[in-house]
């Protein structure tokens, strides 16, 4: 592995706890979804129309179904981000980040290595998590954000698109994720990649402090 010109990080299981997303963010969005849609029906009309175009029927019922399926549908991710924004703004939510994430971000910034994010959560939701994190506002340590509008995280073409957007050759980027299938897709694009496993010895690293030490 050569020293990369930039880092690309996943969120769930990499910078932040999977449990925070599954046990805090998703239930919060589900609990407030119907009320939020009712209160913002006019503003959300284009988004709801997009939901109906993807799956005919009651869009709210469809959205609940997608939540239950953990569907990586862009309209759902966008709406969840809107609901979470209210929760972060009034203090009901704080984004979880691992302590080693904060240490690593500071170290990489001091070393002049830019850090970018690629997650299935919307760009808006990503920025909220880091802006309102338990460690304070971390957005100053991050560069560009990418989500499902770039492409699925399991597809090699998505990583090529990200490299092009960053004006870098794929091999100059190091991607870190807890999902082996994403690591495989990134490597197939030409990126360097490391599997992080915070539960034990099944990955290349167990914390972000081991990345570019």
N, C-alpha and C positions, 0 to 999 in steps of 0.2 A: 504494500500500500504506500502510495506517495502522498506527501502532505497536500491536502486539498486547498483550493483557492476559496472555497465556501462550504458551509455546512447546511444541510437540509434536514430538519427535524420533524418527526411525527409528534403528536401530542399525547394521545391516550396510551399509557403504559411506557411512554418515553420521557416526556417532560413532566407529565402529570398523571395522577392516579386514575386508572380505569374506573375504580369505584366512585370517584367524584362525579364522573360523567354519568355512569349508570345509575347511581343511587341518589344523586343530588340534582344534576342538571336535567336529565330526562324526566324524572317525576315532577319537577317544578314546571317544566314546559307543558307536560300533560295536564297538570292540575289547573293551569291558567289558560289553556288553549281556547276553549269554547268562549270564555269571557272576553279574551283578548280579540278574537275574531268578531264577536258581536259589537265590541266597542270601537273597532276600527274597520268596519265592513267596507266602507267606501274606499279607504286607502288600500285595503287588501284585495280589492276586486280583481286586479290583474293576476295576482298570485293565485287566488282561488280559481280563476278561469284556467290557469295553467295546470292546477291540480285536476280539474275536471277534464281537461284535454288528455291528460295522462291516464285517467281512470274515471269514466263517467259515473255520476251519482252525487250524493251529498258530499261536498268537499271536506267538511269537518269530520264526517265519519271516515272518509278515506284517510285523512291525516292521522286520526287515532289508530287506524289499521296499520299505517306505515310505521307509527311509533312502536306498535307491538311487534312488528316484523323487523325493526331496526333497519328500515329501508333507507338507503343512502340517496334519497330523492332531493334534488336541489330545492324545490319549493318548501319542503318540510324543514330542511336545514336553515333556509332563510327565515322562516317563521319562528323557529325555535330561537334563533339569534335575536330576533326582535323582542320576544318574550323575556329572554335572559337579560337583555339590555335594561329593562325596567327593574329586574331583580338586582342587578349589579348596582345600578344608579341609586337605589334607595337602601342599599346595604343588606338586603336579604341574601345575597349571594356574594361569595368571594372565591376567586379562581384558585384551585389547588395547583401547586407546583412542588416538586421534590426539592429538598434543601440543596442537593447536588446540582440541580438545574440552575439555581441562582449563582452558585459558585462557578459553574462551568461557563455560563453566559458572560460573567464578568471577566473570566480568564481569557475567553476567546476574543472578547472585544479588545482587551489590553494587547493581545497578540495580533490584532488587525485582521482577524478572520471573520467575515460577515456570516451571520446566521439567518436562515430563512425557514419558514414553516410550511409544511404540506400536511393537511388534515382533511378528513371527510366532513368535519364541521365547517360551516360557512366562514369566510374570511372575517366577517363582522363578529361572529362568535369567538373566533380565535383571538382577535384583538381585545375583546372584552375580557376574556379569561386572563390575559397577561396584563392588561391595564388595571384590573381590579383584583390582582392576585393577593394571596395571603402574605407575600413578601413585598407588596407595594407595586408600583407601576414599573413593569419590566419592558415596556414597548420600546424604550430607547436602545435596548440590546438587540432588537430584531429588525431585519430588513423587509423583504417581500413575503407576502402570504399567498398560498395557493390552496384551492379547495376543489370540489368535484366539478366546478365549471371548467377546470383545466382538463379533467378526465379522471376516470376511476384509478384508485391507487394500486390496483392489481394489474394495470395494463402498462406495458413498456412504453408505449407512445406518450403517456402522460409525463414520464420523466424526461423524455426528449424535449417535450414542449417547455418544461420548466427550465431545462438547460438553455434552450433558445431564448427564453424570456430573461434569463440572467446573463445572457451574452457570454456564456462559458461553454467549453467543451464538456460533455458529460463526465469524462474521467477526472475533471478538475473539481467535481462536487462529491462530497461524502454525505450519504443519506443514512440516517439512524432511525430504526423503527423496531417495535416489538413483534411485528408480524412477518414471519418468514416469507410468505407469498409476496409481500411488498418488497422485501429485500431482493428476492429473485427477479422481480420486474425491474427494479432499479439497476441491478447488475447487468441485466440483459440489454439495458439502454446504453451501457458503458460507464455508468456511475460506479464509484466505490460505495460500499454499503456495509453497515455493521448491524447485526441483530442484537438488541438489548433485551436481556431477560433479568428482571429485577427479583425473580423468585428463586433463582438458583443457577446451576452451571450449564444451562442449555443454550446460552447465547454467546456472542463474541465478547460482550461486556455486560456488566451488571449495574453500572451507574454511568452517568455522563462524565464524571470525573476521569474516567478511563479513556475518553475520546480525546485525541490530540493532547496527551499529557505534557 
